[in-house]
Amino acid sequence: MSRLEVFQISYRNRSYNAAIIPNVFTDNNERIIIGCHSLDSALFDVEKGYPDNEAQYIDESIYAFLDDEYFKLSCEEFVKIAKKYLD
């Protein structure tokens, strides 16, 4: 099992998990960024929208968001979850 490539995205002096994985929708070598749900909550409010331009910029660079606990999984398990929930 390969290790999930997790990195930190900083927003408003907090760090959030994100991962780079193979695009689960195509067979090419394209990769996508998946952010954690807590980052999604910090970046966008359903009633108020984006709190600032930085939040919108970050949000637009992320393909989708998954629950925070999934970022502890192996790459294979994480990709399987991504396929299940994002398909």
Stockholm file with secondary structure:
# STOCKHOLM 1.0

chainA/1-87         MSRLEVFQISYRNRSYNAAIIPNVFTDNNERIIIGCHSLDSALFDVEKGYPDNEAQYIDESIYAFLDDEYFKLSCEEFVKIAKKYLD
#=GR chainA/1-87 SS CCCCCEEEEEETTEEEEEEEEECTTCSSSCEEEEEEHHHHHHHCBTTTBCSSHHHHHHHHTCCEEECGGGGGSCHHHHHHHHHHHHC
#=GC SS_cons        CCCCCEEEEEETTEEEEEEEEECTTCSSSCEEEEEEHHHHHHHCBTTTBCSSHHHHHHHHTCCEEECGGGGGSCHHHHHHHHHHHHC
//
